[in-house]
Each structure stands twice: as structure tokens, then as C-alpha cells.
Amino acid sequence: MNGSTCANTPSSDGPTINGLTGKDLVTTSIASNALSSESVASIGLATTGLISNNNAYNAVVAGISGASKLRRMLEDEREGLIVCPGVYDGFSTRIALSVGFKALYMTGAGTTASRLGMADLGIAQLHDMKEHADMIANLDPLGPPLIADMDTGYGGPIMVYKAVGEYIRAGVAGFHIEDQVQNKRCGHLQGKRVVDIETYLARIRAAKAAKEKAHSDIVLIARTDANQQLGYSECITRLKAARDLGADVGLLEGFTSKDQAAQAVKDLAPWPLLLNMVENGATPVITSSEAEQMGFKIMIFSFASLAPAYTAIRTAFERLKAEGVVGTGTDLTPRRLFEICGLRESMIVDFDAGGLDFAGGI
């Protein structure tokens, strides 16, 4: 066999070409910026099943949904604090996936800002939130489970029921629903108003009914924003009532001190609580280590991508305006950005289908 002929041999990872799997060939192509048409044509189905190398792959193949994964994480006593960075669009999600987290959080404030260019004042509705969640959850359906903001449920019990069903079909693993009035605002702004407890509990009942109807493991997180208007004791009363109706996790928004946060965990134990950490918001800064010591089970950082993105983008734009150049680092090429956005996986799909689009490199 001469050097121009590709040796196609079996391996545990599928067919190989000169000892390389299709996955290896894609990596080689990206590194060398070229892949021979002969190699591409010979790959066949060598890369089938190799698109995801996420640790959750085997579990998902066995039929475990993102919701079931999140539920198992909550029920596992050995599982530590589940830290979720807030993501607001596809790009921030891709970056979070590349860094590696146990779970992700789709922020309502970030969705409203990125999708609509508006402030978090209850402007985003079910369509906006569900479509955004669907896209984010399915960028890597074999990856970390996604918790998503559901605001007030977008209406009365019927709309709450509908919203939960749509989130389930979108692949969302968990959601929080709150007791603010319909014309709500970000939980870290002043002037919040909440509905009466019976209206709040009607939302929880409707959400619970929807997940039971769908036989879904989606995690129902009961959130209260009553601390600002009605005080801590009312928050605990509302969360206990939501817990008794079957909510899986509690969220008291807007702690006024670290002591209050720690006390909430004690007052509601052993029910798992979620802490929303918004730096420079209503709650003093609590680190993930401190939250774990307090006993919180989940911690979301709602502005973890939105705030740094604002700072970085504004700095770049101001430099462009003043100096006529953005000043991007030489290591951040267009191809590097596209690799974050799934370039490699897309190439594998093309190769597996017998395509030649990347025969000349990328």
C-alpha cells in the first residue's frame, strides 16, 4: 500500500483512517487548517456518536433528561453546592459550556436586555422566554441542566400551566416562579409589590399540576419577593406553604444580610434553597463557599455574564470611537470564536454525512 492510500481499520471508537478516528481528523484539520479530500471522503460514519464528550453523555444515552439530572443532583447528599452562571444568549452559553459548570441559569433580566433591548420590568413574555430557553437548553442537550426564570408565570393559573408545559417541551430542567404582581420588576430594584398569598399559591398549584400532567421531573422552584414589602416572616410563611404544596426548592429573593440568608436555610431545613447572588444588588455579596457553608443547595449568579459583557463591550466601543481600532488580542481570531460556538461539532456533522465542505481546511 503506497503512502497516498488511506488505511481504514476498525477500532473501539469506530472506523479509523491511518489510525485516526473522524474526531481525530477534525482536530487535525482545525490545527493544520487543511484536510485532504481523500481523507474526508474516507471518513464515512467514523465520527458517529463522538460529537459530545460531556461527562453526562452516558447518562443521557440511558434516557435521563436534564430535569432528571438536576433532580438527582438535588437528591444526592454527596453533591455539593450547584453553582450556575447566568447566561443571557447563545454566545454566553457557549462560553459557560466551555468553562464547565454543573448547571446553567437563564436570566430573565439578561434575556430581556439581549432579546428586546429593554430593562427587566416584566416586558419579556412567555414567547420570548420559552424561545430563548429552548435555544439555550438545546445547544448541548447532553450537557449541564438549565434552570430558567419564569417570572410570574405570565398570567393566571391557566397561563402558568401553559408556561410550564412549554418549558418542559423546550428541555428546561428547572424554573422559578414568583409572587410579584404581573407588572413586575427585577428582584434587586426598589418598589416591588407582591400579590396576596392565595394568588401566589394558585400559581404554585398550577405549576405543580402541569408537571404532574406531563409526568416530568422538571424542578419547581418557588420564589418570593415579599421581603422588601412585607418582611422576612411573611417570606417564610409563603415558602413553607409552597413547600407543602409540592414545590421542590425555595428561593427568597433580596436577603438584606448574610445572617438573614443563613437563618432562612435553618428555618426551612431540610428543604433545599436556592440563593440568587447579584453583585451590587439588594443582597450583600455572599461567595459560593459561604453559601455552601450556610447550607444552600443551588446558587445562581444572574448577572455573571451580562455585567462583564457590558463593561468589555463598552470599553471596546469607546476605544474604537477614540482610536479607530478595537484592539482585539492576536490570539482571539475569528476561527477561535467559532470554535467556542461549535465549529468542531459542525465539521463532524458534515464529515459524517459524507460532505466535502471542509476538505480544504477552515
Secondary structure as UniProt FT lines:
FT   TURN            3..4
FT   STRAND          8..9
FT   TURN            12..13
FT   STRAND          16..17
FT   TURN            18..19
FT   HELIX           22..32
FT   HELIX           37..43
FT   TURN            44..49
FT   TURN            55..56
FT   HELIX           57..61
FT   TURN            62..63
FT   HELIX           66..75
FT   TURN            77..78
FT   STRAND          82..87
FT   HELIX           90..99
FT   STRAND          104..106
FT   HELIX           108..111
FT   HELIX           112..116
FT   HELIX           126..137
FT   TURN            138..139
FT   TURN            141..142
FT   STRAND          146..149
FT   TURN            151..152
FT   HELIX           157..170
FT   STRAND          174..177
FT   TURN            187..188
FT   HELIX           197..213
FT   TURN            214..215
FT   STRAND          219..224
FT   HELIX           227..230
FT   HELIX           232..244
FT   TURN            245..246
FT   STRAND          249..252
FT   HELIX           258..268
FT   TURN            269..270
FT   STRAND          273..276
FT   TURN            279..280
FT   HELIX           288..294
FT   STRAND          298..301
FT   TURN            302..305
FT   HELIX           306..323
FT   TURN            330..331
FT   HELIX           334..340
FT   TURN            341..342
FT   HELIX           343..352
FT   TURN            353..354
FT   TURN            357..360
//
